[in-house]
Structure formats: structure tokens, C-alpha cells
Amino acid sequence: MMQISSAWDSAEGLRELVELAEQHAERVDGMPAGDLAAQATTAPAIPGMREGLEAFLAKFEQEQTDALDALDLAEADLASFERDPIAAAMRLLPSGSFPEVAQRLTGLAQQSVRAPGGTAYLHSFLKAVARRPRRPRVFPAILSAICSEAEQIVANVLRRHFFDGGGWPSLLDPGLDDEVHKRLGTGGSLEKWRQEIESCGAPIKDLVMEWAQLDEVFARRNLFVHRRGVVDARYAKRAPAPAPEIGSLLDLDAQYLRDAIDRVELLTIGMTMGLLRAKVDNFSEMLAGSAAEFGFAAVDAGALLRAEGYYHLAGALSEDQEEKERQRVNAWLARDVRLGPGAVHAEVDAWGADKLPRVFQLARLILLRRDEEGLALFADLVADGTLAPDDVQQWLLFARWRDQQLV
């Protein structure tokens, strides 16, 4: 159970990091370079220096924009941009502008050294320009941290699993680390992890929802590490449909990172619980109940993707058919709120609830927005005592009806 706490601590720390990065990005992404420079140094600007720098850079950027507009990007050598983006950008500028660019930069440098603090201000200003906006640099680093944390937790869980299996004198035995490393490989290969986890008795693809979306998180991490976010054929094959065009540039935002943290948390918790179920007899329902409680807590926190994942996990862990169906409904309800009723309609419509107790038939009608029929069945279930007043006030199933004052 310590590994579950470790996974939670890791996820919470990463969420705090995303929040801080987002707050910082909101402050500086649209801030003029001169303001950033003023924050970065106590050196005063030489009179007129900031205005001269801004005018120079505005003209430089306009020339780049004009050159890019005239270029057929479909025929551009994307590899050259990756190898040396500055040189590639300079090649797009009109050749006649080079002497002017060099002359203006030389003049600005000479101006900066004639007054105390001038060089420091010039350096801070140009550094601010080069790093604005910061979000494209900070967010990929956080994505790498998310995947690295997952790799560490997976390794720790497997280390404990192998140690409990016997044959190792100590949990700190270097040979045990070597065994884990040999089995997991390097680079966050999710498929390799799946094979090793399932060989230990945990059917991880059944325990973790939307495996393709989880795999995309690691593929995107690799794409930003190795290709700065430019889509290649390898990523396009792993990305869920519709796959992005090869050569296009992917973006990262705070919500994507939050979702990635939730998916990795569900992976590590699902793996841990799956191995516990395989190791401990008659533990399935206790684990399923814990996963369901984690789902309720996620709903209270407004983390509906995480809630859906925990409900999915609870249903996969349970061996009781009605409990499986109950968690299936909870997962649908979370997705309904998160993505809208269209995201669950096909699955719910095909669901064979008519073979289940009538409360599940009521759930189907509520999810399909067939409220008139649902309210009629609801009245019958209240009348025969199947539903109690506390159920109506507490169950997630009736949340929409409560909000609409239908019950």
C-alpha cells in the first residue's frame, strides 16, 4: 500500500507544478520583452535603448513573417529546422537584409557598453525575447517529469513484487535493480511494461481505461524530447485517430498535462492493485471498494477523467457482476458530465440492462436522457422500497435530476 501513497504523492506534486507553470505562463507569455528585461535585471536601461530594440526586433520579425508567407512550407526541409532552427530561419530572410541586421546589432552593442548597466540590460532583453513564450519550454519538461515519475513507480512496484517472490537477500540488492532494469528496458516503453506487468499476474490493459490515450502520452513525451514536438511517422502510428499530419507541430497546454498526470496515476494505482489481487486471496472486493472510493473523491475534486478511471478500475477488480455493472454506470456518469451525453450514448444504448435489476434499467434511461420514462420507473422503485430518500439525495446517478429539481 506504500506504493499507492507514493503514486498519489507524485501525482499531487506534479499537479502543483503544472499550476505554478500555468500561473507563470499567464504572467509572462504576453508580456513585452522590455518588461521581462526590467524584471530580470536591476540595471537601468539607457534612454532610448528599449525603444530602439523593440523597433529593430519588430522589423526583424516582420521580415521573417513576410519570408515565411512567401515560402511553400509543404516543400520546406523540416529536418534543417530541427538541426539548426536559427540558421534555417536566417536563410529565409531576404539576403539584402543581412548587412542591415549586422549593422544594427553592432550599433546596439556599442551603445550598451557606453553606460553602466547597458550590457546587462541588452543581455536580459535579448534573453527575454529568445525565451518568450516560456510555455513551450516549460510544459514539455513537465511532461518528461510525468513519464519519468511513472517509470520510477512502476520499477519500485515490480522490485517489491520480485522481492516478495523470493530469491533476493534484500530489497536493496543491486542485482534486484538490474533485474528490474532488464525487464523494463529504457525510454518508457509502455508495451514492454504491459508485458512484464501481465506476466506477473495483473491484466493491466483491462484495469486501465483508454490504453491508447495513455500510450499517446509517452509517445508525445518522446516526440518533444527527440523532435521538439514535430510529428513523425512513428508518433502518427501511435496517436489515437484522427492522427495529426506528419510534419505538423504539436502543442501542450496545462489541461493536457493534468489529464496525463491522471492517466499515469491510474496506471500506477491499477498496476499496484492488480498485483495485490493476484497475490492475496479474497482481496478483490476490498480493492474494488477502495478504487470506487477514490472515484468518489475524484468527483468531489472535479477531476472527472480520474473519477472515470477509478470507477473503471473498481469494476475490473470486482468479481461481483452487479458491482461491475454499478461501476460501469458510475464511469459513464463521469464521462457524461465531462464530455457530454453523446460520449456514452452508443455504449449505453447497447447495454443489456433489461437482464439486470430494475435500478440498472433506470440508470440506462437517465443516461439516455429518456426522463419521462425514467421518472415513471423511478416512482415505482420508490413506492416498492427499492429506492430510499437517502439514495435520491446521495447517489451520483440522480445528480442531474437533483440539479434540474426533477426529484
C-alpha positions, 0 to 999 in steps of 0.5 A: 500500500506504500506504493499507492501513497507514493503514486498519489504523492507524485501525482499531487506534486506534479499537479502543483507544478503544472499550476505554478507553470500555468500561473507563470505562463499567464504572467509572462507569455504576453508580456513585452520583452522590455518588461521581462528585461526590467524584471530580470535585471536591476540595471537601468536601461539607457534612454532610448535603448528599449525603444530602439530594440523593440523597433529593430526586433519588430522589423526583424520579425516582420521580415521573417513573417513576410519570408515565411508567407512567401515560402511553400512550407509543404516543400520546406526541409523540416529536418534543417529546422530541427538541426539548426532552427536559427540558421534555417530561419536566417536563410529565409530572410531576404539576403539584402537584409543581412548587412542591415541586421549586422549593422544594427546589432553592432550599433546596439552593442556599442551603445550598451557598453557606453553606460553602466548597466547597458550590457546587462540590460541588452543581455536580459532583453535579448534573453527575454525575447529568445525565451518568450513564450516560456510555455513551450519550454516549460510544459514539455519538461513537465511532461518528461517529469510525468513519464519519468515519475511513472517509470520510477513507480512502476520499477519500485512496484515490480522490485517489491513484487520480485522481492516478495517472490523470493530469491533476493537477500534484500530489497536493496540488492543491486542485482534486484535493480538490474533485474528490474532494469532488464525487464523494463528496458529504457525510454518508457516503453509502455508495451514492454511494461504491459508485458512484464506487468501481465506476466506477473499476474495483473491484466493491466490493459483491462484495469486501465481505461483508454490504453491508447490515450495513455500510450499517446502520452509517452509517445508525445513525451518522446516526440518533444524530447527527440523532435521538439514536438514535430510529428513523425511517422512513428508518433502518427502510428501511435496517436489515437485517430484522427492522427495529426499530419506528419510534419505538423507541430504539436502543442501542450497546454496545462489541461493536457498535462493534468489529464496525463498526470491522471492517466499515469496515476491510474496506471500506477494505482491499477498496476499496484492493485492488480498485483495485490489481487493476484497475490492475496486471496479474497482481496478483490472486493476490498480493492474494488471498494477502495478504487470506487472510493477514490472515484468518489473523491475524484468527483468531489475534486472535479477531476472527472477523467480520474473519477472515470478511471477509478470507477473503471478500475473498481469494476475490473477488480470486482468479481461481483457482476452487479458491482461491475455493472454499478461501476460501469454506470458510475464511469459513464456518469463521469464521462457524461458530465465531462464530455457530454451525453453523446460520449456514452450514448452508443455504449449505453444504448447497447447495454443489456440492462433489461437482464439486470435489476430494475435500478440498472434499467433506470440508470440506462434511461437517465443516461439516455436522457429518456426522463419521462420514462425514467421518472415513471420507473423511478416512482415505482422503485420508490413506492416498492422500497427499492429506492430510499430518500437517502439514495435520491439525495446521495447517489451520483446517478440522480445528480442531474435530476437533483440539479434540474429539481426533477426529484 
